[in-house]
């Protein structure tokens, strides 16, 4: 039941101090004096009869009770943010926001056309794309800085509320400039070539390494690059063979700029996933998911 004596400002100040671990930083963010924030925290502790923070030279550190309270306050703040957006995003989507976390390589071949179609219909929706490593995107989604994530498997998280849904399957493969005269028919032939590969810690590289090991192939002359887009550009500008997500070079394959080297051995496939927290989806991301991601005509 709603308590009319509940002072929401106290909880807002508690939330900011907990987020920043600092009264001074919270003071700047809220535009409230440091003494006023310190008094508010002290009053909240007295009202609840608990100690919420350890005061140290390095800042404010949550106690066990403080961490427990923070989970409830975070949930309340998130609900207010979603409530505000829900009120703003009318059924006709005259205004609103759509923020998506997606790697550049996936955005280029899978997402941009869909976003353009969405924008043609809903011109006043503010669209933002954020490109970060998967782990960072998950954190941004959990803190409600993103509406959805579109990324490759595996999506590793302990967050039980995250909904993970498969969108499409893609394949990895080796490609090379079409005008490069190269005699490669089996994986072992790659040992004599310059091969551009993803970084060792990536899941796609680990899957490839398993296949190469299984076939007794040891690549000696390699360049390691983190970005799929940079791998693609390196292939175009050197006499090298690159391991890429084939969907990301579809245009180059169709135009004849690049060609795929096919092997009898089946190479790994990838799954592109949609990730979101269902209860926090507002109208704009709901419409984008249902009408532009799940419908096959796009």
C-alpha positions, 0 to 999 in steps of 0.5 A: 500500500502506498505510504503518503509519508514516503519521501522519494527524494531521500531514495533518489539521493540514496540511489545516486550515492550508491551508483557513484560511491561518492557524495560529491559526484552525486551532488554534482549530478543532482545539483544538490549540496553535499551537506544536504545529501549527507543529511538525507542519507543520515535521515534515511538511515534513522528512518529505517534504523539501519546503516546503509553505507560505510564512510571511508576515505575512498568514498561511500561503500554500501553495507549488506543492508544498503545493497539489499535496499538498492535492489528495491530502489533500482527496481522502482527507478526502472519502473518509473523510467519505463512508466514515463516512456510508456506515457510518452510513446502513444499507440501511434508512436508520434514520439518515443525512443528505440535504443539498440545494442548491436555489433557493427558487422551485424548492423550492416547486413541485418539491421540497417534495412529494417531500421530504415523501413521502421524510420519511414513509418515512424519518423519521430522516433529517436533511434540510437545504435550502440556498438560494444562487446557483448558483456558491456551490452548486457550490462547496458540492457540490465541498467535500461540504457538499451531496449534490445540487443541483437548479437551472436551466440553465445549470450552469457548472463545470470540475469533470469529476466533476460529473454533470448530469442533466435532470429537467424542462422548465419555461416562463417567461411574463408574468403579471398579477393576474386583476382587472387590466383590461389590454390586452396582446396582443403583446410591443410592448404591454408598452412602455406597462406597468410590467413586473417583470423578473429582474436583468440578469445572470441567464440568464433575463433575457438570454434574454428580452432577446434575444427583445425585441431581435429583436422591436424591443421596448424596455421603458422602465418596469421594476422589476428584482428578483433573486428569483422569489418577490419578483417574484411578490409584487410582481405580486400587490400592484401593477398590474404585469406580471411575468416569472416561471417559470410553474411557480412560480405554478401554484397562483395560476394555478389559483386565478384569483389570477393570469392568464398573458398569452399571446403568439404569440412563443414565450418561453424555457423552462428546464431543471431539472437534478440535479447530483451527484458520483456516487462521493460519493453515500451511501445517503440521496441515492441513494434520494432520487434514484432513488425520489423525483426520477426516478419520475414519480408524484411 
